[in-house]
Amino acid sequence: MKIIIIGSVAAGTSVAAKARRNDENADITLYNADYDISYSVCGIPYFLGGEIEELETLTPRNPAWFKKRYNVDIFIRHEVTTIDADQKKIQVKNLETNEVKEDDYDVLVFATGASPITPAINGVEKKHVFQVRTIQNTAAIDQFIKQMQPKKVTIIGAGYIGLEMAEQLKIRGLDVTLVQRSNQVMSHLDKDIASRVEEHLVKKGVNLVLNEEVSAINEKEIYTKSGRVMKTDMVILAIGVRPNTQLAKKMGVNIGQSGAIVVNSKMQTNIPDVYAVGDVAESYSLITGKPLYRPLGSTANKMGRIAGDVITGGTLEHRGILGTGILRVFDLAVGQTGMNETEALEEGYDIEILHNIKPARAEYLGGKELIIKAIADRKTGRILGVQIVGQEGVDKRIDVFVTAITFKAKAEDLFHLDLAYAPPFSTTKDPVMYTGMALQNAIEKKNKLITPSELTDRMEKGEEIQVIDTRATKQYQVSCVESAINIPLGELREKSKEINPNLPTITYCNSGVTGNAAQNVLRNLGFTDIYNLSGGNKNYQHYRKNK
C-alpha cells in the first residue's frame, strides 16, 4: 500500500507515524510546500517574547529524523499541484528547482492545514506588516525587531494568537495596541467573561481598541474606518485562519459550511481512499453532533493518529470535540469548553447560568479567586459549557469540566466527584463541586439563581421586586445593587417581618455564599419567589461597569 500525505506539520506527521507503527510494509511519502515540518505553531509567540531562547526548539524534527525513525520519506519545498482522482496520480513541483514529477497513490491524505487570513486593508503588503503562522514568519518578525527596533506595534485581531502576541511583545518591551473590530476579545467567550480579560489587558498596559476596523496601513500609522489614526512602527495580522482546501475542491471533495473539508468519524472524505486531517478538516460537536471547526494542534494530532490507524486496518474513530481552549494573558489564565451562553440559547436550550467566584485553594495559603461561568440544560441537568478566568487553578478545573461534559455529566454529578484535596491545592468543597451543587439546586428550584443581566432587565422594566444586601453595613455602603436594602444575615430572621414575602426577592452578598444562606432562611420562613444573585455584588458591579 502506498500512502501519500500532503502536508507535514502536526496532523500529517501523526498520520505517517501511526500508519508506520501499524504497518511496517506500507510505502509512506509526505510532500510539504513549506521549509519546516512538525513544528509548534502554538509556541511561536513565546519565542518572540523571549521565553523560548532558540527558534530551533520549535522544530525538533526534520525529514532525516523521520526517515531514520519511521522509514518515511518527507519532501520539503515540494508542492502538489494537481490530483487525478480516477487514476490516483498527482503532480508535484519542486519549489527550489521548478522540476515537476508524477507520483501515484493507493491512499491520499489532505493535511494541508490552514493559512492566515489576509484582510482587505490597504498596505498589508508593506514590509513592516507580518502574519504569525510559520517558522519563516517568526524569523522575519524577530529579525525586524532586532534590526529596526520598533517602539510601537499594532496587533489586528484579538483571538488566541492576537492576545498571546500582545502579551509577549509587551514583555519584549514594545508599546502594544490591540485592535478588534467587534465589541470584545475572544469571540468564543461570553461578553461578561471576555470583559474581565479586557480589564486585565488594560491593567498590564496594552492599549485595547474595540469596535474599530482598520482600513489602511502606512509606514508610521494605521487608519480605521471611523477616522481614527494611530501611530505604529510594526503591524501583526492575527485575524484568524482559513483552511487550505483549494486542491481538495478541484478533485471534488465536499467542503462544509465552515469552509473546511467534510469528514466522517474515520477521517474519510466523500471520495474513496481520500482522507483529511488537522486544520483543513471539520470536526463535530460532542454536544450537538453538528460540524464544529476549531483548529488546534491537539485536535490535529488526534485526527492524524485516527486516520493513520484507519488507513492501516485499525478501528479508531473520531469522537468529536468541545472546542476547548486555554490561554495565558500575562498572569491571568482563561479557559473555556463547550457552549457559551449565546450558543446554548441559539441551539434552543433552556439554560441555567451560574457565576461561581471561589478561591482556587485555601485562602489562608494565599488562594486567588477563580471566576467560573457554568451553563447547564434545565431539562436534563447536563453541563453544556464552562468559562473560567483566574490567576491559578484554571487549567486543573477546565480539564475536569471537559471530562465531565465529554461523559455527559449532569450538574449533580459534579458535587459527588472525589477530587484531590489539600489546602495548598484546593478547598474542601472544590470550585468544581460547588458549581455542580449550586447549579443543581437552581435547576430543582430549591435555590434559584438570577444573573446580573436578568436582574438589570427586570429592574429597568419597572418590575416590583425587593433586593436584599446581606453583607455588613460597611460593605453595603461602599457599593451595592441599586434599590437594595441592607439586612445583614445575622439580623435577617428578626427583620424578615419587615419585608413582603409575596414579592419576588433577590438576596446577595459579595460573591454568593452568604446570599445563598439568606435565600435558605427566607425560603424556610415562607418566601416563595426568591433568587440568589449569581456571583454576588462583585459580579453585578463588574457587569454594570462593562454593560
KEKE-176350 format. One record per residue (C-alpha): x, y, z; residue in one letter. Coordinates in steps of 0.05 Angstrom, whole numbers, plus 5000, padded with zeros to 4 digits. Layout:
N
XYZA ...
% end
This chain:
547
500050005000M 502550694981K 500451275024I 501551995002I 500452545053I 500153275032I 502753685089G 507553515146S 506253935207V 502253655266A 496953245231A 500852985171G 506752715211T 501852395261S 498552025203V 505351775180A 507751565249A 501451175267K 501050845199A 508250615205R 507050345276R 501349915248N 504549705182D 512049625170E 511049495096N 506950105076A 510350595029D 509251275062I 511051945030T 509652655053L 510053275009Y 510653945042N 511054625007A 514054955068D 521254925094Y 519754605162D 515954005187I 512653815252S 513654485284Y 509954815341S 505655385315V 502955495385C 509955625412G 511556195363I 509356785407P 513556525465Y 519856535422F 518357255401L 517557455474G 523957125495G 521156545537E 523956065485I 531256235471E 532455865406E 527655835347L 530255135331E 526854905395T 520254955357L 522854505300T 525753895337P 524953415278R 527053425206N 526052955146P 532452575162A 529852425232W 523252165206F 526751735154K 531151415207K 525651345259R 519651145217Y 522450995147N 518051545120V 520151985061D 518752735072I 520053225015F 520153945038I 519154514988R 515154044944H 508154284925E 502753814900V 499654204842T 494553724811T 491053084830I 487752574784D 482852214829A 480851704776D 488051494761Q 490451614833K 496152034808K 499052704830I 503853214801Q 508953514848V 513154134836K 519954224868N 519654954890L 527255014892E 528654754821T 521754824788N 522154094766E 515553734762V 514652994775K 508852504777E 507252034834D 501651534847D 498051314910Y 493250804939D 491151264995V 491552024995L 491252455058V 490053205059F 493853515117A 494554185083T 492854575146G 490455295145A 493355965125S 492756635160P 487157075134I 489757695100T 484658245108P 482858725051A 486759305081I 490859795040N 498159705059G 498058985084V 503658825035E 508559305068K 515059045098K 513259215170H 506758815167V 507158085188F 503057455194Q 504256945250V 503856235224R 510455925201T 517655895225I 519456365168Q 514356875192N 517256815262T 524456915240A 522457515198A 518857845257I 524757715304D 529757995254Q 525458615242F 525058765316I 532558675325K 534559085264Q 529259635263M 528059675338Q 520659875333P 517560235393K 510260145376K 506759525349V 499459455329T 496258765330I 489958695289I 485558145317G 484157945389A 483557195386G 488456705417Y 494456895374I 492957635379G 492757615455L 498957175461E 502757645415M 500358245456A 502957925519E 509657715490Q 511258355452L 509458755514K 514258325553I 519558455500R 518759205513G 514359455457L 508459925465D 502659475444V 496059685413T 490859135402L 485359285352V 478958875347Q 473059035302R 467858715348S 465958945417N 470158425455Q 476358005454V 476057245446M 469557115408S 468556425440H 467556755508L 461257095532D 461957845538K 461557835615D 467657385617I 471357695559A 470858375594S 475058105651R 480557935602V 479958625572E 480758955640E 486958545653H 490058735586L 488959475601V 491759375671K 498059085641K 499059685595G 496059435529V 492359965490N 485859605474L 481559875418V 474859535408L 469459665356N 474559925306E 476259645237E 482959805205V 482260095135S 489460275116A 496660195138I 502660625121N 509760645147E 508161015212K 500660995222E 494460575216I 487660855198Y 480860605219T 474260655183K 471661135237S 477361615220G 481961445278R 489461495266V 494461105309M 502061135308K 505560475296T 512360215274D 510159495262M 503659115249V 501758405265I 495758095229L 492157595274A 485257585241I 484656825242G 485956255193V 482655955132R 483155205115P 487455055053N 482254685012T 483954904941Q 486754234918L 481253844952A 475854274919K 478854154850K 478353394858M 471153424883G 472053344958V 466053614996N 467054255035I 462854435096G 459655085116Q 465755245158S 469955245095G 473654615118A 473453915088I 467653475110V 469952815140V 466652235177N 468851945243S 474351565208K 477052205175M 474651965107Q 472152465054T 466652325003N 471852054955I 474251334967P 481351274994D 481852025007V 482452275078Y 483052965111A 486053135179V 488053735221G 486554465207D 483854315138V 478453855164A 471953965202E 470653645268S 463853605303Y 460953795370S 460553275425L 454353635450I 450253765387T 453453295337G 453753875288K 460054075249P 465054485290L 471454795265Y 476554975319R 483654895290P 488354685346L 494654275348G 491753795398S 485953625353T 490453585292A 494853065326N 488752665346K 485752675276M 492452465246G 493151875292R 486051645277I 487051685201A 493751325205G 490450765244D 484350705198V 488550705135I 492550115161T 486549705184G 485349985253G 478750155286T 479850835316L 474451355307E 474052105320H 469052235376R 468452985366G 470853585406I 468254115454L 472254695426G 476354715489T 481655265494G 486155575546I 490356195543L 495256575587R 494657335587V 500457575629F 498857275698D 491657125681L 489256455654A 482956395611V 479755715597G 473355525562Q 469954895538T 463254705507G 457955225492M 457755935514N 451156265535E 449656545466T 450955875431E 446655485480A 440755955471L 441555925395E 441155165399E 434555235437G 436755005506Y 433155265568D 439355425608I 441355545680E 447356005689I 451856045749L 457456535764H 461656195817N 467156615850I 471556185894K 478956145914P 482955625875A 485855375941R 485555546015A 485356296025E 489756246086Y 495155986040L 494256555990G 489056235945G 486856705890K 479856775861E 477056375803L 471156645765I 467256055737I 461356155690K 457755485681A 451855335637I 447154745645A 440954485610D 434954555657R 431253985624K 436653445632T 441453765682G 447153645633R 453154125636I 453554485569L 459454955576G 464355285624V 468655905622Q 473956055675I 478356645690V 483556675745G 490856715764Q 491555995787E 487955325782G 484455475716V 487654915677D 486154405730K 478754595734R 477454675660I 480153975647D 475553685700V 469654025666F 471953785598V 471953065624T 465153155656A 461953445594I 465152915549T 461852375590F 455152745592K 455552915667A 449753265699K 450553845748A 449053395807E 454752925787D 460053455797L 458653505872F 460052765880H 466852765847L 472352515893D 477253075876L 484153135906A 484153595967Y 489553906009A 489854646028P 495654815981P 491654535922F 484254635933S 478754805982T 474754286020T 468954395973K 472754485907D 470155025860P 468154475811V 464054125865M 460754775887Y 459054935815T 455254285809G 451754365875M 449355075861A 447154915791L 443254305813Q 439754695868N 437855225817A 435354715767I 430954395821E 428455085841K 430954985912K 435755575906N 434055965844K 439456395811L 438857055775I 444457355733T 446358085736P 443558185666S 436857875684E 436358285747L 438058925710T 432858775656D 427458655708R 429159295746M 429359705682E 422459455663K 419859725729G 418059055759E 416459075833E 421958675866I 425758725931Q 433358655934V 436758486000I 444158616012D 446158106066T 453158386078R 455758816135A 453459536131T 460559786117K 460859356054Q 453959576033Y 455960306039Q 461960215993V 457859925934S 451259575927C 445759395878V 441259995863E 434960005907S 437759455953A 436159466026I 441559256075N 439758696124I 445958316147P 444957566150L 445257546226G 439258016230E 435257716174L 430757246215R 428557816260E 427658336206K 424357866156S 417658106183K 419158796153E 419558536081I 414058266036N 414157506029P 409757545967N 414457975925L 420057695882P 426157745927T 433557755908I 438957635960T 446257755951Y 452957825985C 460057935957N 460557305915S 454556855930G 455456425992V 452256876044T 446857065994G 445356325987N 444856256062A 440056836065A 435956526010Q 435255896051N 433056286112V 427656666075L 425256046038R 424355686105N 420556296131L 415456236075G 418256676019F 416556315954T 419656705896D 426856825918I 433356855880Y 440756895896N 444557385853L 449556975813S 456657175831G 454157675883G 455758415884N 462658305854K 459658015791N 454058515790Y 458659125794Q 463158835741H 457058725695Y 454559435706R 461359725692K 462159355627N 454959345603K 
% end
